[in-house]
Amino acid sequence: MDEAGLTRSMSKKGCSPDNSACEGFFGRMKNEMFYGEKWDKISVEEFISIINQYMQWYRDKRIKLSLGGLSPMEYRCSLGIT
């Protein structure tokens, strides 16, 4: 990461609570938006845009029963976190 000048966006190796949350999210993302689609005619820029749109929808609109039927952003707002 240092050699490439990149910033790590997830926790370090071996931090299982953080890694499991990330793995769970990426698994849901693949099931909900990636699998079953044709991606061979999509440019990298279009793909990045599609991922960004999905992540915004997930954060702002997608309800989770474990959060009382709220989206992640609604839940955070209800706790006064954001």
Secondary structure, DSSP 8 states (H G I E B T S, - for coil): -TTTT----S--TT-HHHHHHHHHHHHHHIIIIITTS--TT--HHHHHHHHHHHHHHHHHT--BGGGTSB-HHHHHHHHT--
